[in-house]
C-alpha cells in the first residue's frame, strides 16, 4: 500500500509542478508585454478606458475586490490570475 501512496504523492507533486510552471510561463508573458502599475491598477485602468492614455500598453498590478467590482460596473474588463512568487518552494 505504501508504494501506491508514494506513486499518488509523486503524481500529485508532478501535477502541482506542471500547474506552477504554467502559471510562471503566463507571468513571464505578462511581465514581458504589460506595464506593472502596482497598487495604482484601478486608476490606470480607468485612465486607459476613458481614453486619457489611449495608446497605452496593457497593464497589470494589484486591486482590491471592491476596485474590481467597481471597474466591472463601469464596463472596464479585468482578469484575475494566480501569481506565484519568484522564490523557490
PDB file of N, CA, C and O in Angstrom:
ATOM      1  N   UNK A   1       0.800  -1.187   0.000  1.00  0.00           N
ATOM      2  CA  UNK A   1       0.000   0.000   0.000  1.00  0.00           C
ATOM      3  C   UNK A   1       0.851   1.263   0.000  1.00  0.00           C
ATOM      4  O   UNK A   1       0.469   2.255  -0.620  1.00  0.00           O
ATOM      5  N   UNK A   2       1.971   1.250   0.665  1.00  0.00           N
ATOM      6  CA  UNK A   2       2.781   2.467   0.736  1.00  0.00           C
ATOM      7  C   UNK A   2       3.362   2.819  -0.632  1.00  0.00           C
ATOM      8  O   UNK A   2       3.607   3.991  -0.917  1.00  0.00           O
ATOM      9  N   UNK A   3       3.587   1.808  -1.486  1.00  0.00           N
ATOM     10  CA  UNK A   3       4.074   2.092  -2.837  1.00  0.00           C
ATOM     11  C   UNK A   3       3.023   2.880  -3.627  1.00  0.00           C
ATOM     12  O   UNK A   3       3.351   3.851  -4.308  1.00  0.00           O
ATOM     13  N   UNK A   4       1.759   2.454  -3.531  1.00  0.00           N
ATOM     14  CA  UNK A   4       0.681   3.180  -4.210  1.00  0.00           C
ATOM     15  C   UNK A   4       0.544   4.596  -3.679  1.00  0.00           C
ATOM     16  O   UNK A   4       0.293   5.534  -4.435  1.00  0.00           O
ATOM     17  N   UNK A   5       0.712   4.741  -2.354  1.00  0.00           N
ATOM     18  CA  UNK A   5       0.617   6.069  -1.758  1.00  0.00           C
ATOM     19  C   UNK A   5       1.749   6.963  -2.269  1.00  0.00           C
ATOM     20  O   UNK A   5       1.530   8.138  -2.559  1.00  0.00           O
ATOM     21  N   UNK A   6       2.967   6.403  -2.378  1.00  0.00           N
ATOM     22  CA  UNK A   6       4.105   7.174  -2.903  1.00  0.00           C
ATOM     23  C   UNK A   6       3.863   7.571  -4.357  1.00  0.00           C
ATOM     24  O   UNK A   6       4.163   8.696  -4.756  1.00  0.00           O
ATOM     25  N   UNK A   7       3.318   6.639  -5.150  1.00  0.00           N
ATOM     26  CA  UNK A   7       3.026   6.952  -6.553  1.00  0.00           C
ATOM     27  C   UNK A   7       1.983   8.058  -6.646  1.00  0.00           C
ATOM     28  O   UNK A   7       2.086   8.953  -7.484  1.00  0.00           O
ATOM     29  N   UNK A   8       0.976   7.985  -5.774  1.00  0.00           N
ATOM     30  CA  UNK A   8      -0.060   9.013  -5.763  1.00  0.00           C
ATOM     31  C   UNK A   8       0.551  10.362  -5.376  1.00  0.00           C
ATOM     32  O   UNK A   8       0.254  11.378  -6.004  1.00  0.00           O
ATOM     33  N   UNK A   9       1.391  10.375  -4.358  1.00  0.00           N
ATOM     34  CA  UNK A   9       2.036  11.617  -3.929  1.00  0.00           C
ATOM     35  C   UNK A   9       2.922  12.184  -5.031  1.00  0.00           C
ATOM     36  O   UNK A   9       2.935  13.393  -5.261  1.00  0.00           O
ATOM     37  N   UNK A  10       3.666  11.310  -5.713  1.00  0.00           N
ATOM     38  CA  UNK A  10       4.517  11.766  -6.820  1.00  0.00           C
ATOM     39  C   UNK A  10       3.670  12.337  -7.950  1.00  0.00           C
ATOM     40  O   UNK A  10       4.025  13.358  -8.539  1.00  0.00           O
ATOM     41  N   UNK A  11       2.573  11.694  -8.247  1.00  0.00           N
ATOM     42  CA  UNK A  11       1.682  12.157  -9.310  1.00  0.00           C
ATOM     43  C   UNK A  11       1.096  13.528  -8.953  1.00  0.00           C
ATOM     44  O   UNK A  11       1.037  14.417  -9.802  1.00  0.00           O
ATOM     45  N   UNK A  12       0.669  13.699  -7.709  1.00  0.00           N
ATOM     46  CA  UNK A  12       0.121  14.976  -7.261  1.00  0.00           C
ATOM     47  C   UNK A  12       1.195  16.055  -7.298  1.00  0.00           C
ATOM     48  O   UNK A  12       0.922  17.192  -7.682  1.00  0.00           O
ATOM     49  N   UNK A  13       2.417  15.703  -6.900  1.00  0.00           N
ATOM     50  CA  UNK A  13       3.524  16.662  -6.926  1.00  0.00           C
ATOM     51  C   UNK A  13       3.830  17.073  -8.361  1.00  0.00           C
ATOM     52  O   UNK A  13       4.075  18.251  -8.625  1.00  0.00           O
ATOM     53  N   UNK A  14       3.819  16.125  -9.288  1.00  0.00           N
ATOM     54  CA  UNK A  14       4.056  16.437 -10.701  1.00  0.00           C
ATOM     55  C   UNK A  14       2.963  17.353 -11.249  1.00  0.00           C
ATOM     56  O   UNK A  14       3.256  18.287 -11.996  1.00  0.00           O
ATOM     57  N   UNK A  15       1.708  17.093 -10.884  1.00  0.00           N
ATOM     58  CA  UNK A  15       0.609  17.972 -11.314  1.00  0.00           C
ATOM     59  C   UNK A  15       0.826  19.380 -10.779  1.00  0.00           C
ATOM     60  O   UNK A  15       0.655  20.360 -11.504  1.00  0.00           O
ATOM     61  N   UNK A  16       1.201  19.477  -9.510  1.00  0.00           N
ATOM     62  CA  UNK A  16       1.466  20.779  -8.894  1.00  0.00           C
ATOM     63  C   UNK A  16       2.592  21.489  -9.639  1.00  0.00           C
ATOM     64  O   UNK A  16       2.478  22.678  -9.940  1.00  0.00           O
ATOM     65  N   UNK A  17       3.662  20.787  -9.936  1.00  0.00           N
ATOM     66  CA  UNK A  17       4.803  21.371 -10.630  1.00  0.00           C
ATOM     67  C   UNK A  17       4.395  21.860 -12.029  1.00  0.00           C
ATOM     68  O   UNK A  17       4.826  22.927 -12.466  1.00  0.00           O
ATOM     69  N   UNK A  18       3.562  21.074 -12.727  1.00  0.00           N
ATOM     70  CA  UNK A  18       3.091  21.472 -14.057  1.00  0.00           C
ATOM     71  C   UNK A  18       2.221  22.722 -13.992  1.00  0.00           C
ATOM     72  O   UNK A  18       2.351  23.618 -14.827  1.00  0.00           O
ATOM     73  N   UNK A  19       1.338  22.780 -13.003  1.00  0.00           N
ATOM     74  CA  UNK A  19       0.492  23.962 -12.834  1.00  0.00           C
ATOM     75  C   UNK A  19       1.352  25.173 -12.500  1.00  0.00           C
ATOM     76  O   UNK A  19       1.150  26.255 -13.050  1.00  0.00           O
ATOM     77  N   UNK A  20       2.301  24.992 -11.607  1.00  0.00           N
ATOM     78  CA  UNK A  20       3.194  26.087 -11.222  1.00  0.00           C
ATOM     79  C   UNK A  20       3.980  26.593 -12.433  1.00  0.00           C
ATOM     80  O   UNK A  20       4.141  27.801 -12.601  1.00  0.00           O
ATOM     81  N   UNK A  21       4.467  25.686 -13.273  1.00  0.00           N
ATOM     82  CA  UNK A  21       5.218  26.080 -14.469  1.00  0.00           C
ATOM     83  C   UNK A  21       4.323  26.865 -15.423  1.00  0.00           C
ATOM     84  O   UNK A  21       4.751  27.873 -15.984  1.00  0.00           O
ATOM     85  N   UNK A  22       3.090  26.413 -15.609  1.00  0.00           N
ATOM     86  CA  UNK A  22       2.162  27.117 -16.486  1.00  0.00           C
ATOM     87  C   UNK A  22       1.908  28.534 -15.981  1.00  0.00           C
ATOM     88  O   UNK A  22       1.911  29.484 -16.763  1.00  0.00           O
ATOM     89  N   UNK A  23       1.691  28.674 -14.686  1.00  0.00           N
ATOM     90  CA  UNK A  23       1.475  29.999 -14.103  1.00  0.00           C
ATOM     91  C   UNK A  23       2.713  30.866 -14.296  1.00  0.00           C
ATOM     92  O   UNK A  23       2.596  32.039 -14.651  1.00  0.00           O
ATOM     93  N   UNK A  24       3.894  30.306 -14.067  1.00  0.00           N
ATOM     94  CA  UNK A  24       5.138  31.067 -14.238  1.00  0.00           C
ATOM     95  C   UNK A  24       5.316  31.489 -15.701  1.00  0.00           C
ATOM     96  O   UNK A  24       5.801  32.588 -15.969  1.00  0.00           O
ATOM     97  N   UNK A  25       4.931  30.632 -16.640  1.00  0.00           N
ATOM     98  CA  UNK A  25       5.007  30.993 -18.065  1.00  0.00           C
ATOM     99  C   UNK A  25       4.087  32.169 -18.372  1.00  0.00           C
ATOM    100  O   UNK A  25       4.478  33.097 -19.080  1.00  0.00           O
ATOM    101  N   UNK A  26       2.857  32.133 -17.838  1.00  0.00           N
ATOM    102  CA  UNK A  26       1.936  33.262 -18.008  1.00  0.00           C
ATOM    103  C   UNK A  26       2.528  34.530 -17.401  1.00  0.00           C
ATOM    104  O   UNK A  26       2.468  35.602 -18.004  1.00  0.00           O
ATOM    105  N   UNK A  27       3.097  34.404 -16.211  1.00  0.00           N
ATOM    106  CA  UNK A  27       3.694  35.556 -15.546  1.00  0.00           C
ATOM    107  C   UNK A  27       4.799  36.169 -16.394  1.00  0.00           C
ATOM    108  O   UNK A  27       4.880  37.392 -16.514  1.00  0.00           O
ATOM    109  N   UNK A  28       5.649  35.338 -16.983  1.00  0.00           N
ATOM    110  CA  UNK A  28       6.733  35.844 -17.824  1.00  0.00           C
ATOM    111  C   UNK A  28       6.161  36.604 -19.010  1.00  0.00           C
ATOM    112  O   UNK A  28       6.644  37.683 -19.352  1.00  0.00           O
ATOM    113  N   UNK A  29       5.127  36.038 -19.642  1.00  0.00           N
ATOM    114  CA  UNK A  29       4.486  36.709 -20.770  1.00  0.00           C
ATOM    115  C   UNK A  29       3.931  38.067 -20.343  1.00  0.00           C
ATOM    116  O   UNK A  29       4.117  39.067 -21.036  1.00  0.00           O
ATOM    117  N   UNK A  30       3.262  38.094 -19.220  1.00  0.00           N
ATOM    118  CA  UNK A  30       2.671  39.343 -18.720  1.00  0.00           C
ATOM    119  C   UNK A  30       3.764  40.360 -18.414  1.00  0.00           C
ATOM    120  O   UNK A  30       3.654  41.520 -18.813  1.00  0.00           O
ATOM    121  N   UNK A  31       4.814  39.945 -17.714  1.00  0.00           N
ATOM    122  CA  UNK A  31       5.904  40.867 -17.377  1.00  0.00           C
ATOM    123  C   UNK A  31       6.587  41.414 -18.625  1.00  0.00           C
ATOM    124  O   UNK A  31       7.003  42.572 -18.651  1.00  0.00           O
ATOM    125  N   UNK A  32       6.702  40.581 -19.658  1.00  0.00           N
ATOM    126  CA  UNK A  32       7.366  40.997 -20.898  1.00  0.00           C
ATOM    127  C   UNK A  32       6.495  41.906 -21.774  1.00  0.00           C
ATOM    128  O   UNK A  32       7.021  42.677 -22.576  1.00  0.00           O
ATOM    129  N   UNK A  33       5.188  41.820 -21.626  1.00  0.00           N
ATOM    130  CA  UNK A  33       4.295  42.504 -22.561  1.00  0.00           C
ATOM    131  C   UNK A  33       3.363  43.548 -21.958  1.00  0.00           C
ATOM    132  O   UNK A  33       2.657  44.235 -22.696  1.00  0.00           O
ATOM    133  N   UNK A  34       3.345  43.680 -20.654  1.00  0.00           N
ATOM    134  CA  UNK A  34       2.456  44.613 -19.989  1.00  0.00           C
ATOM    135  C   UNK A  34       3.246  45.471 -19.013  1.00  0.00           C
ATOM    136  O   UNK A  34       4.324  45.082 -18.563  1.00  0.00           O
ATOM    137  N   UNK A  35       2.708  46.630 -18.692  1.00  0.00           N
ATOM    138  CA  UNK A  35       3.351  47.551 -17.763  1.00  0.00           C
ATOM    139  C   UNK A  35       2.833  47.292 -16.348  1.00  0.00           C
ATOM    140  O   UNK A  35       1.624  47.230 -16.123  1.00  0.00           O
ATOM    141  N   UNK A  36       3.756  47.142 -15.399  1.00  0.00           N
ATOM    142  CA  UNK A  36       3.381  46.937 -13.998  1.00  0.00           C
ATOM    143  C   UNK A  36       3.027  48.280 -13.375  1.00  0.00           C
ATOM    144  O   UNK A  36       3.836  49.207 -13.398  1.00  0.00           O
ATOM    145  N   UNK A  37       1.820  48.392 -12.818  1.00  0.00           N
ATOM    146  CA  UNK A  37       1.381  49.643 -12.205  1.00  0.00           C
ATOM    147  C   UNK A  37       1.131  49.503 -10.709  1.00  0.00           C
ATOM    148  O   UNK A  37       0.681  50.448 -10.062  1.00  0.00           O
ATOM    149  N   UNK A  38       1.417  48.341 -10.165  1.00  0.00           N
ATOM    150  CA  UNK A  38       1.297  48.128  -8.720  1.00  0.00           C
ATOM    151  C   UNK A  38      -0.088  48.406  -8.182  1.00  0.00           C
ATOM    152  O   UNK A  38      -1.094  47.972  -8.743  1.00  0.00           O
ATOM    153  N   UNK A  39      -0.120  49.146  -7.071  1.00  0.00           N
ATOM    154  CA  UNK A  39      -1.379  49.451  -6.390  1.00  0.00           C
ATOM    155  C   UNK A  39      -2.228  50.478  -7.143  1.00  0.00           C
ATOM    156  O   UNK A  39      -3.370  50.730  -6.758  1.00  0.00           O
ATOM    157  N   UNK A  40      -1.691  51.069  -8.205  1.00  0.00           N
ATOM    158  CA  UNK A  40      -2.426  52.065  -8.996  1.00  0.00           C
ATOM    159  C   UNK A  40      -3.258  51.435 -10.109  1.00  0.00           C
ATOM    160  O   UNK A  40      -3.680  52.125 -11.037  1.00  0.00           O
ATOM    161  N   UNK A  41      -3.492  50.143 -10.020  1.00  0.00           N
ATOM    162  CA  UNK A  41      -4.167  49.438 -11.115  1.00  0.00           C
ATOM    163  C   UNK A  41      -5.522  50.054 -11.472  1.00  0.00           C
ATOM    164  O   UNK A  41      -5.781  50.326 -12.644  1.00  0.00           O
ATOM    165  N   UNK A  42      -6.380  50.276 -10.490  1.00  0.00           N
ATOM    166  CA  UNK A  42      -7.727  50.799 -10.783  1.00  0.00           C
ATOM    167  C   UNK A  42      -7.641  52.170 -11.448  1.00  0.00           C
ATOM    168  O   UNK A  42      -8.348  52.430 -12.422  1.00  0.00           O
ATOM    169  N   UNK A  43      -6.787  53.044 -10.935  1.00  0.00           N
ATOM    170  CA  UNK A  43      -6.623  54.377 -11.516  1.00  0.00           C
ATOM    171  C   UNK A  43      -6.135  54.283 -12.959  1.00  0.00           C
ATOM    172  O   UNK A  43      -6.682  54.936 -13.847  1.00  0.00           O
ATOM    173  N   UNK A  44      -5.106  53.471 -13.191  1.00  0.00           N
ATOM    174  CA  UNK A  44      -4.542  53.329 -14.535  1.00  0.00           C
ATOM    175  C   UNK A  44      -5.545  52.695 -15.495  1.00  0.00           C
ATOM    176  O   UNK A  44      -5.618  53.092 -16.658  1.00  0.00           O
ATOM    177  N   UNK A  45      -6.315  51.719 -15.028  1.00  0.00           N
ATOM    178  CA  UNK A  45      -7.328  51.079 -15.879  1.00  0.00           C
ATOM    179  C   UNK A  45      -8.377  52.098 -16.312  1.00  0.00           C
ATOM    180  O   UNK A  45      -8.801  52.116 -17.467  1.00  0.00           O
ATOM    181  N   UNK A  46      -8.785  52.940 -15.375  1.00  0.00           N
ATOM    182  CA  UNK A  46      -9.760  53.988 -15.719  1.00  0.00           C
ATOM    183  C   UNK A  46      -9.160  54.986 -16.712  1.00  0.00           C
ATOM    184  O   UNK A  46      -9.832  55.421 -17.647  1.00  0.00           O
ATOM    185  N   UNK A  47      -7.896  55.343 -16.502  1.00  0.00           N
ATOM    186  CA  UNK A  47      -7.237  56.294 -17.409  1.00  0.00           C
ATOM    187  C   UNK A  47      -7.211  55.759 -18.833  1.00  0.00           C
ATOM    188  O   UNK A  47      -7.449  56.499 -19.787  1.00  0.00           O
ATOM    189  N   UNK A  48      -6.925  54.482 -18.971  1.00  0.00           N
ATOM    190  CA  UNK A  48      -6.906  53.862 -20.306  1.00  0.00           C
ATOM    191  C   UNK A  48      -8.331  53.796 -20.866  1.00  0.00           C
ATOM    192  O   UNK A  48      -8.570  54.158 -22.018  1.00  0.00           O
ATOM    193  N   UNK A  49      -9.260  53.336 -20.051  1.00  0.00           N
ATOM    194  CA  UNK A  49     -10.638  53.151 -20.505  1.00  0.00           C
ATOM    195  C   UNK A  49     -11.279  54.464 -20.950  1.00  0.00           C
ATOM    196  O   UNK A  49     -11.979  54.515 -21.961  1.00  0.00           O
ATOM    197  N   UNK A  50     -11.033  55.502 -20.196  1.00  0.00           N
ATOM    198  CA  UNK A  50     -11.643  56.790 -20.523  1.00  0.00           C
ATOM    199  C   UNK A  50     -10.769  57.623 -21.454  1.00  0.00           C
ATOM    200  O   UNK A  50     -10.947  58.835 -21.570  1.00  0.00           O
ATOM    201  N   UNK A  51      -9.820  56.958 -22.117  1.00  0.00           N
ATOM    202  CA  UNK A  51      -9.018  57.488 -23.218  1.00  0.00           C
ATOM    203  C   UNK A  51      -8.016  58.575 -22.858  1.00  0.00           C
ATOM    204  O   UNK A  51      -7.515  59.270 -23.742  1.00  0.00           O
ATOM    205  N   UNK A  52      -7.720  58.730 -21.582  1.00  0.00           N
ATOM    206  CA  UNK A  52      -6.660  59.666 -21.223  1.00  0.00           C
ATOM    207  C   UNK A  52      -5.297  59.113 -21.667  1.00  0.00           C
ATOM    208  O   UNK A  52      -4.353  59.867 -21.905  1.00  0.00           O
ATOM    209  N   UNK A  53      -5.220  57.804 -21.769  1.00  0.00           N
ATOM    210  CA  UNK A  53      -3.986  57.153 -22.203  1.00  0.00           C
ATOM    211  C   UNK A  53      -4.324  56.126 -23.272  1.00  0.00           C
ATOM    212  O   UNK A  53      -4.005  54.945 -23.131  1.00  0.00           O
ATOM    213  N   UNK A  54      -4.960  56.571 -24.326  1.00  0.00           N
ATOM    214  CA  UNK A  54      -5.489  55.680 -25.358  1.00  0.00           C
ATOM    215  C   UNK A  54      -4.457  54.711 -25.930  1.00  0.00           C
ATOM    216  O   UNK A  54      -4.766  53.537 -26.133  1.00  0.00           O
ATOM    217  N   UNK A  55      -3.254  55.174 -26.190  1.00  0.00           N
ATOM    218  CA  UNK A  55      -2.244  54.328 -26.822  1.00  0.00           C
ATOM    219  C   UNK A  55      -1.353  53.622 -25.808  1.00  0.00           C
ATOM    220  O   UNK A  55      -0.244  53.199 -26.134  1.00  0.00           O
ATOM    221  N   UNK A  56      -1.833  53.500 -24.601  1.00  0.00           N
ATOM    222  CA  UNK A  56      -1.052  52.902 -23.530  1.00  0.00           C
ATOM    223  C   UNK A  56      -0.898  51.390 -23.715  1.00  0.00           C
ATOM    224  O   UNK A  56      -1.780  50.713 -24.242  1.00  0.00           O
ATOM    225  N   UNK A  57       0.244  50.894 -23.266  1.00  0.00           N
ATOM    226  CA  UNK A  57       0.493  49.458 -23.225  1.00  0.00           C
ATOM    227  C   UNK A  57      -0.460  48.845 -22.198  1.00  0.00           C
ATOM    228  O   UNK A  57      -0.869  49.529 -21.260  1.00  0.00           O
ATOM    229  N   UNK A  58      -0.816  47.585 -22.355  1.00  0.00           N
ATOM    230  CA  UNK A  58      -1.627  46.890 -21.361  1.00  0.00           C
ATOM    231  C   UNK A  58      -0.962  46.959 -19.996  1.00  0.00           C
ATOM    232  O   UNK A  58       0.249  47.162 -19.901  1.00  0.00           O
ATOM    233  N   UNK A  59      -1.739  46.793 -18.952  1.00  0.00           N
ATOM    234  CA  UNK A  59      -1.208  46.931 -17.599  1.00  0.00           C
ATOM    235  C   UNK A  59      -1.511  45.705 -16.747  1.00  0.00           C
ATOM    236  O   UNK A  59      -2.404  44.915 -17.057  1.00  0.00           O
ATOM    237  N   UNK A  60      -0.754  45.566 -15.675  1.00  0.00           N
ATOM    238  CA  UNK A  60      -1.069  44.591 -14.636  1.00  0.00           C
ATOM    239  C   UNK A  60      -0.651  45.175 -13.305  1.00  0.00           C
ATOM    240  O   UNK A  60       0.234  46.028 -13.237  1.00  0.00           O
ATOM    241  N   UNK A  61      -1.291  44.711 -12.252  1.00  0.00           N
ATOM    242  CA  UNK A  61      -0.975  45.211 -10.921  1.00  0.00           C
ATOM    243  C   UNK A  61      -1.930  44.639  -9.901  1.00  0.00           C
ATOM    244  O   UNK A  61      -2.501  43.565 -10.095  1.00  0.00           O
ATOM    245  N   UNK A  62      -2.097  45.362  -8.817  1.00  0.00           N
ATOM    246  CA  UNK A  62      -2.915  44.898  -7.700  1.00  0.00           C
ATOM    247  C   UNK A  62      -4.159  45.763  -7.560  1.00  0.00           C
ATOM    248  O   UNK A  62      -4.115  46.978  -7.748  1.00  0.00           O
ATOM    249  N   UNK A  63      -5.266  45.113  -7.227  1.00  0.00           N
ATOM    250  CA  UNK A  63      -6.512  45.838  -6.989  1.00  0.00           C
ATOM    251  C   UNK A  63      -7.311  45.093  -5.929  1.00  0.00           C
ATOM    252  O   UNK A  63      -7.234  43.870  -5.810  1.00  0.00           O
ATOM    253  N   UNK A  64      -8.067  45.849  -5.176  1.00  0.00           N
ATOM    254  CA  UNK A  64      -8.933  45.231  -4.169  1.00  0.00           C
ATOM    255  C   UNK A  64     -10.160  44.634  -4.858  1.00  0.00           C
ATOM    256  O   UNK A  64     -10.461  44.947  -6.009  1.00  0.00           O
ATOM    257  N   UNK A  65     -10.850  43.779  -4.135  1.00  0.00           N
ATOM    258  CA  UNK A  65     -12.087  43.191  -4.664  1.00  0.00           C
ATOM    259  C   UNK A  65     -13.090  44.310  -4.967  1.00  0.00           C
ATOM    260  O   UNK A  65     -13.794  44.259  -5.976  1.00  0.00           O
ATOM    261  N   UNK A  66     -13.153  45.319  -4.093  1.00  0.00           N
ATOM    262  CA  UNK A  66     -14.049  46.465  -4.296  1.00  0.00           C
ATOM    263  C   UNK A  66     -13.701  47.190  -5.592  1.00  0.00           C
ATOM    264  O   UNK A  66     -14.589  47.530  -6.373  1.00  0.00           O
ATOM    265  N   UNK A  67     -12.403  47.430  -5.822  1.00  0.00           N
ATOM    266  CA  UNK A  67     -11.977  48.087  -7.066  1.00  0.00           C
ATOM    267  C   UNK A  67     -12.401  47.288  -8.286  1.00  0.00           C
ATOM    268  O   UNK A  67     -12.896  47.852  -9.262  1.00  0.00           O
ATOM    269  N   UNK A  68     -12.206  45.974  -8.233  1.00  0.00           N
ATOM    270  CA  UNK A  68     -12.556  45.127  -9.374  1.00  0.00           C
ATOM    271  C   UNK A  68     -14.058  45.166  -9.660  1.00  0.00           C
ATOM    272  O   UNK A  68     -14.473  45.188 -10.819  1.00  0.00           O
ATOM    273  N   UNK A  69     -14.866  45.175  -8.607  1.00  0.00           N
ATOM    274  CA  UNK A  69     -16.321  45.257  -8.776  1.00  0.00           C
ATOM    275  C   UNK A  69     -16.691  46.589  -9.412  1.00  0.00           C
ATOM    276  O   UNK A  69     -17.508  46.635 -10.332  1.00  0.00           O
ATOM    277  N   UNK A  70     -16.092  47.673  -8.925  1.00  0.00           N
ATOM    278  CA  UNK A  70     -16.389  48.996  -9.475  1.00  0.00           C
ATOM    279  C   UNK A  70     -15.949  49.104 -10.930  1.00  0.00           C
ATOM    280  O   UNK A  70     -16.665  49.674 -11.753  1.00  0.00           O
ATOM    281  N   UNK A  71     -14.777  48.561 -11.254  1.00  0.00           N
ATOM    282  CA  UNK A  71     -14.314  48.592 -12.643  1.00  0.00           C
ATOM    283  C   UNK A  71     -15.289  47.844 -13.547  1.00  0.00           C
ATOM    284  O   UNK A  71     -15.623  48.313 -14.635  1.00  0.00           O
ATOM    285  N   UNK A  72     -15.738  46.690 -13.093  1.00  0.00           N
ATOM    286  CA  UNK A  72     -16.691  45.896 -13.876  1.00  0.00           C
ATOM    287  C   UNK A  72     -17.986  46.679 -14.089  1.00  0.00           C
ATOM    288  O   UNK A  72     -18.538  46.678 -15.189  1.00  0.00           O
ATOM    289  N   UNK A  73     -18.477  47.350 -13.035  1.00  0.00           N
ATOM    290  CA  UNK A  73     -19.701  48.146 -13.148  1.00  0.00           C
ATOM    291  C   UNK A  73     -19.542  49.290 -14.146  1.00  0.00           C
ATOM    292  O   UNK A  73     -20.518  49.728 -14.756  1.00  0.00           O
ATOM    293  N   UNK A  74     -18.313  49.773 -14.311  1.00  0.00           N
ATOM    294  CA  UNK A  74     -18.035  50.852 -15.261  1.00  0.00           C
ATOM    295  C   UNK A  74     -17.789  50.325 -16.683  1.00  0.00           C
ATOM    296  O   UNK A  74     -17.568  51.101 -17.612  1.00  0.00           O
ATOM    297  N   UNK A  75     -17.830  49.004 -16.834  1.00  0.00           N
ATOM    298  CA  UNK A  75     -17.616  48.415 -18.150  1.00  0.00           C
ATOM    299  C   UNK A  75     -16.152  48.212 -18.488  1.00  0.00           C
ATOM    300  O   UNK A  75     -15.796  48.044 -19.654  1.00  0.00           O
ATOM    301  N   UNK A  76     -15.305  48.227 -17.475  1.00  0.00           N
ATOM    302  CA  UNK A  76     -13.865  48.037 -17.679  1.00  0.00           C
ATOM    303  C   UNK A  76     -13.534  46.580 -17.397  1.00  0.00           C
ATOM    304  O   UNK A  76     -13.681  46.101 -16.273  1.00  0.00           O
ATOM    305  N   UNK A  77     -13.086  45.885 -18.432  1.00  0.00           N
ATOM    306  CA  UNK A  77     -12.810  44.458 -18.309  1.00  0.00           C
ATOM    307  C   UNK A  77     -11.457  44.220 -17.642  1.00  0.00           C
ATOM    308  O   UNK A  77     -10.452  44.822 -18.018  1.00  0.00           O
ATOM    309  N   UNK A  78     -11.447  43.347 -16.663  1.00  0.00           N
ATOM    310  CA  UNK A  78     -10.214  42.949 -15.986  1.00  0.00           C
ATOM    311  C   UNK A  78     -10.191  41.431 -15.856  1.00  0.00           C
ATOM    312  O   UNK A  78     -11.220  40.771 -16.003  1.00  0.00           O
ATOM    313  N   UNK A  79      -9.030  40.893 -15.586  1.00  0.00           N
ATOM    314  CA  UNK A  79      -8.870  39.465 -15.355  1.00  0.00           C
ATOM    315  C   UNK A  79      -8.018  39.267 -14.115  1.00  0.00           C
ATOM    316  O   UNK A  79      -7.044  39.987 -13.900  1.00  0.00           O
ATOM    317  N   UNK A  80      -8.384  38.295 -13.306  1.00  0.00           N
ATOM    318  CA  UNK A  80      -7.561  37.923 -12.151  1.00  0.00           C
ATOM    319  C   UNK A  80      -6.850  36.628 -12.484  1.00  0.00           C
ATOM    320  O   UNK A  80      -7.449  35.693 -13.016  1.00  0.00           O
ATOM    321  N   UNK A  81      -5.571  36.583 -12.166  1.00  0.00           N
ATOM    322  CA  UNK A  81      -4.834  35.334 -12.343  1.00  0.00           C
ATOM    323  C   UNK A  81      -4.045  35.051 -11.075  1.00  0.00           C
ATOM    324  O   UNK A  81      -3.663  35.977 -10.359  1.00  0.00           O
ATOM    325  N   UNK A  82      -3.799  33.779 -10.795  1.00  0.00           N
ATOM    326  CA  UNK A  82      -2.959  33.470  -9.634  1.00  0.00           C
ATOM    327  C   UNK A  82      -1.530  33.940  -9.900  1.00  0.00           C
ATOM    328  O   UNK A  82      -1.084  33.949 -11.047  1.00  0.00           O
ATOM    329  N   UNK A  83      -0.824  34.323  -8.864  1.00  0.00           N
ATOM    330  CA  UNK A  83       0.540  34.814  -9.015  1.00  0.00           C
ATOM    331  C   UNK A  83       1.442  34.013  -8.094  1.00  0.00           C
ATOM    332  O   UNK A  83       1.166  33.910  -6.899  1.00  0.00           O
ATOM    333  N   UNK A  84       2.507  33.450  -8.623  1.00  0.00           N
ATOM    334  CA  UNK A  84       3.456  32.657  -7.850  1.00  0.00           C
ATOM    335  C   UNK A  84       4.701  33.496  -7.619  1.00  0.00           C
ATOM    336  O   UNK A  84       5.272  34.046  -8.561  1.00  0.00           O
ATOM    337  N   UNK A  85       5.115  33.593  -6.373  1.00  0.00           N
ATOM    338  CA  UNK A  85       6.317  34.359  -6.055  1.00  0.00           C
ATOM    339  C   UNK A  85       7.541  33.702  -6.710  1.00  0.00           C
ATOM    340  O   UNK A  85       7.548  32.497  -6.963  1.00  0.00           O
ATOM    341  N   UNK A  86       8.566  34.504  -6.978  1.00  0.00           N
ATOM    342  CA  UNK A  86       9.764  34.014  -7.654  1.00  0.00           C
ATOM    343  C   UNK A  86      10.640  33.113  -6.790  1.00  0.00           C
ATOM    344  O   UNK A  86      11.484  32.385  -7.313  1.00  0.00           O
ATOM    345  N   UNK A  87      10.450  33.155  -5.478  1.00  0.00           N
ATOM    346  CA  UNK A  87      11.279  32.322  -4.608  1.00  0.00           C
ATOM    347  C   UNK A  87      10.943  30.849  -4.804  1.00  0.00           C
ATOM    348  O   UNK A  87       9.809  30.496  -5.126  1.00  0.00           O
ATOM    349  N   UNK A  88      11.921  30.014  -4.610  1.00  0.00           N
ATOM    350  CA  UNK A  88      11.743  28.572  -4.791  1.00  0.00           C
ATOM    351  C   UNK A  88      11.171  27.943  -3.533  1.00  0.00           C
ATOM    352  O   UNK A  88      11.720  28.129  -2.448  1.00  0.00           O
ATOM    353  N   UNK A  89      10.073  27.198  -3.660  1.00  0.00           N
ATOM    354  CA  UNK A  89       9.474  26.448  -2.544  1.00  0.00           C
ATOM    355  C   UNK A  89       8.949  25.140  -3.038  1.00  0.00           C
ATOM    356  O   UNK A  89       8.405  24.359  -2.257  1.00  0.00           O
TER     357      UNK A  89
END
